Amino acid sequence: MNTCAVEDLPRNKITEFFKLQWGSPEMVTSSGIYDCSALDGITVVNEEDNIIGLITYIIKDKECEIISLDSMEEGKGIGTSLVQEVESLAIKNNCKILKLITTNDNLLALKFYQKRGFILSKIINNAVERARKLKPEIPLIGNDGIPIRDEIELVKVLN
């Protein structure tokens, strides 16, 4: 496994990855509309040069927000290492907060981030309904048959 910056890979490879994972490279949350293929990020590629992990983020006003995190091989530490790399970058950039938004159905993400020191900071009721107006391909039903409705913001204070 090799780690590299998103800009070190061909942009079409990043775009195709997001199309496979999310239907498009566009991410719509209450914090904004993002083209994930154009954001700063870090990838993990395997020996065949396939992306097996990818994280994107933005830094603004002393805050670093994780926009997307995908790990294709669960339980191997890929997601953890990517979050740790972004946390280190955030600290180097004098950020005070590392944050992210996930949806109410994403119980695995809620567990994953809380185990890594993030706390629940805000619930944005019916945020996904508003996001669907901009990105209609967001499904109505998510993980474990849970209706996708709300966004949950998680934060980690950086030292």
KETORZA-725438 format. One record per atom (N, C-alpha, C): residue number from 1; residue in one letter; atom name; x, y, z. Coordinates in Angstrom, 3 decimals. Each point is the difference from the previous one (the first is absolute). Layout:
BEGIN
    i  aa  at      east     north        up
  NUM   A  CA         X         Y         Z
...
***
This chain:
BEGIN
    i  aa  at      east     north        up
    1   M   N     0.835    -1.187     0.000
    1   M  CA    -0.835     1.187     0.000
    1   M   C     0.875     1.244     0.000
    2   N   N    -0.380     0.947    -0.833
    2   N  CA     0.711     1.270    -0.079
    2   N   C    -0.976     1.141     0.251
    3   T   N     0.477     1.005     0.712
    3   T  CA    -0.798     1.191     0.254
    3   T   C     0.541     1.132    -0.860
    4   C   N    -0.911     0.768    -0.605
    4   C  CA     0.430     1.147    -0.786
    4   C   C    -1.094     1.061    -0.008
    5   A   N     0.391     1.201    -0.363
    5   A  CA    -0.967     1.089    -0.110
    5   A   C    -0.893    -0.239    -1.209
    6   V   N    -1.242     0.470     0.094
    6   V  CA    -0.955    -0.147    -1.098
    6   V   C     0.565     0.554    -1.298
    7   E   N     0.691     1.131     0.077
    7   E  CA     0.503     0.616    -1.231
    7   E   C     1.097    -0.822    -0.677
    8   D   N     0.527    -1.035     0.688
    8   D  CA     1.004    -0.868    -0.610
    8   D   C    -0.615    -1.070    -0.904
    9   L   N    -1.324    -0.125     0.031
    9   L  CA    -0.688    -0.968    -0.852
    9   L   C    -0.743     0.742    -1.107
   10   P   N    -0.240    -0.674    -1.132
   10   P  CA    -0.775     0.645    -1.070
   10   P   C    -1.399     0.374     0.511
   11   R   N    -0.438     1.209    -0.331
   11   R  CA    -1.292     0.475     0.504
   11   R   C    -1.146    -0.917    -0.425
   12   N   N     0.071    -0.564    -1.224
   12   N  CA    -1.081    -0.877    -0.442
   12   N   C    -0.110    -1.257     0.871
   13   K   N     1.115    -0.438     0.556
   13   K  CA    -0.026    -1.162     0.895
   13   K   C    -0.735     0.352     1.300
   14   I   N     0.232     1.206     0.501
   14   I  CA    -0.680     0.468     1.210
   14   I   C    -1.495     0.174    -0.286
   15   T   N    -0.323     0.608    -1.129
   15   T  CA    -1.397     0.216    -0.371
   15   T   C    -0.738    -1.330    -0.122
   16   E   N     0.611    -0.970    -0.660
   16   E  CA    -0.632    -1.324    -0.153
   16   E   C    -0.212    -0.670     1.352
   17   F   N     0.954     0.149     0.902
   17   F  CA    -0.147    -0.567     1.338
   17   F   C    -1.244     0.568     0.669
   18   F   N    -0.171     1.316    -0.043
   18   F  CA    -1.166     0.615     0.635
   18   F   C    -1.307    -0.384    -0.692
   19   K   N     0.035    -0.160    -1.313
   19   K  CA    -1.207    -0.437    -0.705
   19   K   C    -0.417    -1.388     0.472
   20   L   N     0.968    -0.882     0.175
   20   L  CA    -0.308    -1.349     0.480
   20   L   C    -0.508     0.009     1.445
   21   Q   N     0.607     0.826     0.845
   21   Q  CA    -0.349     0.007     1.420
   21   Q   C    -1.257     0.795     0.316
   22   W   N    -0.177     1.136    -0.658
   22   W  CA    -1.037     0.950     0.392
   22   W   C    -0.954     0.375    -1.128
   23   G   N     0.191    -0.562    -1.187
   23   G  CA    -0.858     0.349    -1.126
   23   G   C     0.521     1.177    -0.800
   24   S   N     0.793     0.850     0.637
   24   S  CA     0.637     1.139    -0.665
   24   S   C     1.056     0.549     0.953
   25   P   N     0.904     0.840    -0.509
   25   P  CA     0.993     0.592     0.902
   25   P   C    -0.577     1.134     0.843
   26   E   N    -1.252     0.357    -0.238
   26   E  CA    -0.614     1.110     0.736
   26   E   C    -0.516    -0.467     1.356
   27   M   N     0.366     0.749     1.037
   27   M  CA    -0.465    -0.260     1.359
   27   M   C    -0.786     1.223     0.443
   28   V   N    -1.219    -0.238     0.458
   28   V  CA    -0.861     1.088     0.448
   28   V   C    -0.276    -0.197     1.485
   29   T   N     0.425     0.973     0.804
   29   T  CA    -0.281    -0.030     1.433
   29   T   C    -0.453     1.395     0.418
   30   S   N    -0.388     0.109     1.243
   30   S  CA    -0.424     1.311     0.495
   30   S   C     1.166     0.991     0.046
   31   S   N     1.235    -0.494    -0.059
   31   S  CA     1.145     0.917     0.017
   31   S   C     0.388     0.481    -1.398
   32   G   N    -0.585    -0.617    -1.051
   32   G  CA     0.314     0.452    -1.348
   32   G   C    -0.189    -1.076    -1.046
   33   I   N     0.290     0.375    -1.230
   33   I  CA    -0.024    -0.917    -1.141
   33   I   C     1.437    -0.124    -0.482
   34   Y   N     0.487    -1.232    -0.087
   34   Y  CA     1.409    -0.224    -0.298
   34   Y   C     0.158    -0.970    -1.165
   35   D   N     0.965     0.277    -0.855
   35   D  CA     0.454    -0.961    -0.996
   35   D   C     1.186    -0.713     0.639
   36   C   N    -0.265    -1.176     0.525
   36   C  CA     1.039    -0.714     0.752
   36   C   C     1.233    -0.296    -0.837
   37   S   N    -0.174    -0.134    -1.320
   37   S  CA     1.156    -0.283    -0.847
   37   S   C     0.930     1.202    -0.141
   38   A   N    -0.460     1.176     0.447
   38   A  CA     0.816     1.215    -0.093
   38   A   C     0.552     0.441     1.359
   39   L   N    -0.334    -0.727     1.052
   39   L  CA     0.433     0.383     1.350
   39   L   C     1.381    -0.558     0.324
   40   D   N     0.637     0.601     1.006
   40   D  CA     1.217    -0.584     0.545
   40   D   C    -0.355    -1.335     0.618
   41   G   N     0.925    -0.931    -0.090
   41   G  CA    -0.279    -1.302     0.575
   41   G   C     1.211    -0.898    -0.008
   42   I   N    -0.207    -1.164     0.585
   42   I  CA     1.047    -1.015     0.110
   42   I   C    -0.611    -1.324    -0.431
   43   T   N     0.760    -0.773    -0.755
   43   T  CA    -0.468    -1.313    -0.442
   43   T   C     0.921    -1.091     0.500
   44   V   N    -0.561    -1.187     0.060
   44   V  CA     0.785    -1.210     0.217
   44   V   C    -0.275    -0.888    -1.204
   45   V   N     1.064    -0.432    -0.664
   45   V  CA    -0.141    -0.888    -1.152
   45   V   C     0.693    -1.327     0.300
   46   N   N    -0.539    -1.063    -0.583
   46   N  CA     0.604    -1.317     0.205
   46   N   C     1.074    -0.270    -1.052
   47   E   N     0.520    -1.217     0.007
   47   E  CA     1.085    -0.367    -0.907
   47   E   C    -0.414     0.099    -1.468
   48   E   N    -1.309    -0.178    -0.280
   48   E  CA    -0.505     0.099    -1.376
   48   E   C    -0.334     1.444    -0.367
   49   D   N     0.321     0.940     0.871
   49   D  CA    -0.256     1.422    -0.218
   49   D   C    -1.482     0.361     0.052
   50   N   N    -0.795    -0.842     0.671
   50   N  CA    -1.415     0.301     0.208
   50   N   C    -0.162     0.767     1.300
   51   I   N    -0.906     0.974    -0.006
   51   I  CA    -0.263     0.771     1.213
   51   I   C    -0.759    -0.878     0.991
   52   I   N     0.563    -0.139     1.196
   52   I  CA    -0.687    -0.775     1.042
   52   I   C    -0.360     0.880     1.203
   53   G   N     0.407     1.250    -0.046
   53   G  CA    -0.372     0.956     1.034
   53   G   C     0.173     1.403    -0.527
   54   L   N    -0.929     0.898     0.393
   54   L  CA     0.097     1.373    -0.475
   54   L   C    -0.723     0.910     0.986
   55   I   N     0.668     1.074     0.372
   55   I  CA    -0.595     1.004     0.876
   55   I   C     0.164     1.362    -0.663
   56   T   N    -1.045     0.821     0.070
   56   T  CA     0.097     1.376    -0.493
   56   T   C    -0.346     0.940     1.144
   57   Y   N     0.521     1.220    -0.104
   57   Y  CA    -0.196     0.960     1.088
   57   Y   C     0.142     1.421    -0.531
   58   I   N    -0.485     0.936     0.810
   58   I  CA     0.222     1.421    -0.266
   58   I   C     0.467     0.652     1.291
   59   I   N     0.820     1.010    -0.129
   59   I  CA     0.452     0.776     1.156
   59   I   C    -0.452     1.429    -0.210
   60   K   N    -0.710     0.541     1.007
   60   K  CA    -0.459     1.387    -0.086
   60   K   C    -0.255     0.508     1.418
   61   D   N     0.486     1.207     0.263
   61   D  CA    -0.233     0.670     1.290
   61   D   C     0.379    -0.862     1.201
   62   K   N     1.197    -0.544    -0.010
   62   K  CA     0.520    -0.790     1.123
   62   K   C    -0.797    -1.273     0.267
   63   E   N    -0.782    -0.416    -0.996
   63   E  CA    -0.725    -1.262     0.098
   63   E   C     0.335    -0.862    -1.211
   64   C   N     0.113    -1.290     0.245
   64   C  CA     0.195    -0.968    -1.068
   64   C   C    -1.234    -0.890    -0.011
   65   E   N    -0.639    -0.086    -1.160
   65   E  CA    -1.181    -0.844    -0.116
   65   E   C     0.292    -1.162    -0.936
   66   I   N    -0.218    -1.204     0.501
   66   I  CA     0.086    -1.193    -0.833
   66   I   C    -1.280    -0.038    -0.824
   67   I   N     0.133    -0.019    -1.311
   67   I  CA    -1.161    -0.015    -0.883
   67   I   C    -0.384    -1.431    -0.362
   68   S   N     0.976    -0.838    -0.250
   68   S  CA    -0.299    -1.398    -0.315
   68   S   C     1.101    -0.898     0.543
   69   L   N    -0.390    -1.216     0.349
   69   L  CA     0.948    -1.037     0.392
   69   L   C    -0.553    -1.324    -0.495
   70   D   N     0.796    -0.687    -0.801
   70   D  CA    -0.379    -1.316    -0.503
   70   D   C     1.155    -0.963     0.232
   71   S   N    -0.333    -1.158     0.533
   71   S  CA     0.971    -1.071     0.136
   71   S   C    -0.624    -1.250    -0.610
   72   M   N     0.682    -0.571    -0.971
   72   M  CA    -0.534    -1.157    -0.710
   72   M   C     0.288    -1.311     0.717
   73   E   N     0.905     0.014     0.956
   73   E  CA     0.368    -1.203     0.737
   73   E   C    -0.126     0.296     1.487
   74   E   N    -1.141    -0.353     0.561
   74   E  CA    -0.289     0.300     1.403
   74   E   C     0.926    -0.778     0.937
   75   G   N     0.277     0.600     1.145
   75   G  CA     0.740    -0.682     1.052
   75   G   C     1.496    -0.106    -0.207
   76   K   N     0.547     0.715    -0.974
   76   K  CA     1.441    -0.066    -0.263
   76   K   C     0.731     1.275     0.391
   77   G   N    -0.724     0.949     0.609
   77   G  CA     0.633     1.229     0.452
   77   G   C     0.122     1.080    -1.053
   78   I   N    -0.584    -0.220    -1.177
   78   I  CA     0.116     0.976    -1.088
   78   I   C    -0.702     1.298     0.379
   79   G   N    -1.257    -0.086     0.433
   79   G  CA    -0.754     1.190     0.392
   79   G   C     0.656     0.731     1.155
   80   T   N     0.461    -0.753     0.985
   80   T  CA     0.660     0.600     1.158
   80   T   C     1.250     0.758    -0.421
   81   S   N     0.813    -0.606    -0.858
   81   S  CA     1.237     0.677    -0.409
   81   S   C    -0.303     1.254    -0.809
   82   L   N    -1.042    -0.032    -0.829
   82   L  CA    -0.355     1.183    -0.784
   82   L   C    -0.497     1.132     0.907
   83   V   N    -0.826    -0.325     0.980
   83   V  CA    -0.472     1.027     0.941
   83   V   C     1.180     0.566     0.782
   84   Q   N     0.929    -0.847     0.426
   84   Q  CA     1.176     0.476     0.738
   84   Q   C     0.855     0.931    -0.866
   85   E   N     0.139    -0.317    -1.275
   85   E  CA     0.785     0.874    -0.891
   85   E   C    -0.653     1.362    -0.151
   86   V   N    -1.328     0.016    -0.157
   86   V  CA    -0.698     1.283    -0.126
   86   V   C     0.079     0.772     1.315
   87   E   N    -0.105    -0.690     1.108
   87   E  CA     0.130     0.663     1.306
   87   E   C     1.379     0.650     0.129
   88   S   N     1.039    -0.692    -0.413
   88   S  CA     1.360     0.568     0.040
   88   S   C     0.111     1.226    -0.899
   89   L   N    -0.581    -0.082    -1.199
   89   L  CA     0.005     1.149    -0.910
   89   L   C    -0.757     1.188     0.612
   90   A   N    -1.109    -0.296     0.653
   90   A  CA    -0.798     1.059     0.622
   90   A   C     0.805     0.690     1.100
   91   I   N     0.698    -0.768     0.801
   91   I  CA     0.819     0.569     1.072
   91   I   C     1.123     0.861    -0.596
   92   K   N     0.648    -0.495    -1.060
   92   K  CA     1.064     0.773    -0.661
   92   K   C    -0.524     1.316    -0.564
   93   N   N    -1.291     0.022    -0.356
   93   N  CA    -0.627     1.199    -0.546
   93   N   C    -0.695     0.834     1.076
   94   N   N     0.359    -0.265     1.266
   94   N  CA    -0.516     0.748     1.150
   94   N   C    -1.519    -0.064     0.160
   95   C   N    -0.594    -1.090    -0.443
   95   C  CA    -1.439    -0.176     0.194
   95   C   C    -0.273    -0.348     1.457
   96   K   N    -1.103     0.471     0.498
   96   K  CA    -0.404    -0.266     1.383
   96   K   C    -1.016    -1.131     0.091
   97   I   N    -0.704    -0.231    -1.123
   97   I  CA    -1.089    -0.986    -0.032
   97   I   C     0.137    -0.868    -1.245
   98   L   N    -0.242    -1.282     0.167
   98   L  CA    -0.160    -0.927    -1.114
   98   L   C    -1.453    -0.456     0.062
   99   K   N    -0.727     0.145    -1.106
   99   K  CA    -1.414    -0.344     0.049
   99   K   C    -0.422    -0.740    -1.256
  100   L   N    -1.192    -0.553     0.054
  100   L  CA    -0.579    -0.696    -1.139
  100   L   C    -1.501    -0.085     0.186
  101   I   N    -0.669    -0.324    -1.081
  101   I  CA    -1.442    -0.214     0.029
  101   I   C    -0.268    -1.385    -0.558
  102   T   N    -0.884    -0.730     0.674
  102   T  CA    -0.474    -1.284    -0.513
  102   T   C    -1.519    -0.015     0.132
  103   T   N    -0.616    -1.060    -0.486
  103   T  CA    -1.454    -0.086     0.071
  103   T   C    -0.441    -0.925     1.126
  104   N   N    -1.256     0.155     0.383
  104   N  CA    -0.546    -0.725     1.149
  104   N   C     0.040    -1.514    -0.167
  105   D   N     0.030    -0.503    -1.215
  105   D  CA     0.009    -1.452    -0.218
  105   D   C     1.399    -0.602     0.091
  106   N   N     1.023     0.837    -0.005
  106   N  CA     1.372    -0.494    -0.107
  106   N   C     0.570    -0.345     1.379
  107   L   N    -0.552    -1.064     0.570
  107   L  CA     0.391    -0.411     1.347
  107   L   C     1.460    -0.424     0.072
  108   L   N     0.504    -0.602    -1.088
  108   L  CA     1.419    -0.391    -0.013
  108   L   C     0.901     1.222     0.094
  109   A   N    -0.337     1.069    -0.726
  109   A  CA     0.803     1.224     0.072
  109   A   C    -0.093     0.627     1.384
  110   L   N    -1.180     0.022     0.575
  110   L  CA    -0.156     0.573     1.343
  110   L   C     0.873    -0.748     1.006
  111   K   N     0.017    -1.308    -0.091
  111   K  CA     0.837    -0.814     0.888
  111   K   C     1.484     0.251    -0.284
  112   F   N     0.366    -0.031    -1.286
  112   F  CA     1.391     0.179    -0.413
  112   F   C     0.566     1.316     0.535
  113   Y   N    -0.689     1.103    -0.259
  113   Y  CA     0.529     1.308     0.387
  113   Y   C     0.005     0.203     1.515
  114   Q   N    -1.012    -0.473     0.695
  114   Q  CA    -0.010     0.172     1.456
  114   Q   C     1.141    -0.775     0.658
  115   K   N     0.347    -1.154    -0.549
  115   K  CA     1.138    -0.762     0.528
  115   K   C     1.316     0.740    -0.203
  116   R   N     0.005     0.970    -0.925
  116   R  CA     1.215     0.752    -0.311
  116   R   C    -0.032     1.419     0.558
  117   G   N    -0.839     0.196     1.031
  117   G  CA     0.020     1.253     0.742
  117   G   C    -0.960     1.074    -0.453
  118   F   N    -0.835    -0.273    -0.986
  118   F  CA    -0.990     0.981    -0.452
  118   F   C    -1.220    -0.054     0.913
  119   I   N    -0.652     1.149     0.152
  119   I  CA    -1.234     0.050     0.784
  119   I   C    -1.131     0.535    -0.873
  120   L   N    -1.218    -0.408     0.335
  120   L  CA    -1.168     0.514    -0.706
  120   L   C    -0.163     1.458     0.371
  121   S   N    -0.140     0.854    -1.001
  121   S  CA    -0.069     1.420     0.294
  121   S   C    -1.307     0.639    -0.437
  122   K   N    -0.614    -0.544    -1.065
  122   K  CA    -1.211     0.637    -0.506
  122   K   C    -0.796    -1.010    -0.817
  123   I   N    -1.320     0.088     0.114
  123   I  CA    -0.891    -0.767    -0.875
  123   I   C    -0.739     1.020    -0.863
  124   I   N     0.041    -0.206    -1.303
  124   I  CA    -0.689     0.888    -0.928
  124   I   C    -1.185    -0.791    -0.553
  125   N   N    -1.166     0.227     0.605
  125   N  CA    -1.198    -0.744    -0.375
  125   N   C    -0.399     0.280    -1.445
  126   N   N    -0.384    -1.068    -0.698
  126   N  CA    -0.498     0.054    -1.378
  126   N   C     0.988     0.620    -0.999
  127   A   N     1.271     0.020     0.332
  127   A  CA     1.004     0.577    -0.903
  127   A   C     0.109    -0.787    -1.304
  128   V   N    -0.199    -1.304     0.070
  128   V  CA     0.163    -0.821    -1.201
  128   V   C    -1.151     0.247    -0.982
  129   E   N    -1.160     0.309     0.526
  129   E  CA    -1.130     0.354    -0.872
  129   E   C     0.361     1.226    -0.848
  130   R   N     0.632     0.979     0.618
  130   R  CA     0.435     1.195    -0.737
  130   R   C     1.118    -0.356    -0.990
  131   A   N     0.911    -0.875     0.418
  131   A  CA     1.100    -0.407    -0.882
  131   A   C    -0.511    -0.737    -1.234
  132   R   N    -1.075    -0.778     0.147
  132   R  CA    -0.555    -0.745    -1.141
  132   R   C    -0.524     0.927    -1.094
  133   K   N    -0.361     1.210     0.361
  133   K  CA    -0.455     0.954    -1.018
  133   K   C     1.144     0.364    -0.943
  134   L   N     1.232    -0.064     0.515
  134   L  CA     1.188     0.295    -0.804
  134   L   C     0.639    -1.259    -0.579
  135   K   N    -0.166    -1.125     0.701
  135   K  CA     0.572    -1.271    -0.447
  135   K   C    -1.057    -1.093     0.196
  136   P   N    -0.909    -0.140    -0.972
  136   P  CA    -1.131    -0.919     0.154
  136   P   C     0.381    -1.476     0.137
  137   E   N     1.223    -0.362    -0.368
  137   E  CA     0.391    -1.410     0.092
  137   E   C     0.296    -0.458     1.430
  138   I   N    -0.049     0.908     0.974
  138   I  CA     0.162    -0.420     1.399
  138   I   C    -1.184    -0.898     0.343
  139   P   N     0.281    -1.236     0.440
  139   P  CA    -1.103    -0.927     0.266
  139   P   C    -0.867     0.429     1.188
  140   L   N    -1.236    -0.476    -0.012
  140   L  CA    -0.927     0.271     1.111
  140   L   C     0.305    -0.881     1.201
  141   I   N     0.419    -1.246    -0.272
  141   I  CA     0.269    -0.978     1.055
  141   I   C     1.483    -0.331    -0.028
  142   G   N     0.600    -0.025     1.186
  142   G  CA     1.432    -0.256     0.091
  142   G   C     0.321    -1.311     0.679
  143   N   N     1.098     0.000     0.706
  143   N  CA     0.494    -1.191     0.684
  143   N   C    -1.044    -0.552     0.964
  144   D   N    -0.102    -1.319     0.027
  144   D  CA    -0.891    -0.709     0.922
  144   D   C    -1.461     0.403    -0.155
  145   G   N    -0.384     0.486    -1.189
  145   G  CA    -1.388     0.372    -0.246
  145   G   C    -0.439     1.286     0.690
  146   I   N     0.956     0.797     0.464
  146   I  CA    -0.309     1.248     0.707
  146   I   C    -0.244     1.109    -1.024
  147   P   N    -1.134     0.710     0.105
  147   P  CA    -0.219     1.143    -0.896
  147   P   C     1.093     1.054     0.214
  148   I   N     0.545     0.509    -1.099
  148   I  CA     1.050     1.020     0.085
  148   I   C    -0.687     1.360     0.031
  149   R   N     0.110     0.695     1.123
  149   R  CA    -0.672     1.289     0.178
  149   R   C     0.922     1.090     0.505
  150   D   N     0.729    -0.319     1.051
  150   D  CA     0.713     1.017     0.760
  150   D   C     1.511    -0.106    -0.198
  151   E   N     0.669     1.134     0.199
  151   E  CA     1.461     0.006     0.040
  151   E   C     0.445     0.127     1.453
  152   I   N     1.131    -0.610     0.273
  152   I  CA     0.598     0.080     1.326
  152   I   C     1.415     0.531    -0.172
  153   E   N     0.291     1.095     0.699
  153   E  CA     1.347     0.557    -0.032
  153   E   C     0.774    -0.556     1.186
  154   L   N     1.212    -0.433    -0.268
  154   L  CA     0.916    -0.473     1.036
  154   L   C     1.229     0.900    -0.028
  155   V   N     0.560     0.279     1.156
  155   V  CA     1.187     0.849     0.080
  155   V   C     1.032    -0.629     0.930
  156   K   N     1.236     0.388    -0.254
  156   K  CA     1.117    -0.372     0.861
  156   K   C     0.829     1.251     0.207
  157   V   N     0.201     0.378     1.252
  157   V  CA     0.822     1.170     0.315
  157   V   C     1.461    -0.423    -0.126
  158   L   N     0.769     0.819    -0.720
  158   L  CA     1.409    -0.309    -0.233
  158   L   C     0.878     0.795     0.961
  159   N   N     1.064    -0.608     0.426
  159   N  CA     0.942     0.680     0.931
  159   N   C     1.199     0.531    -0.735
***
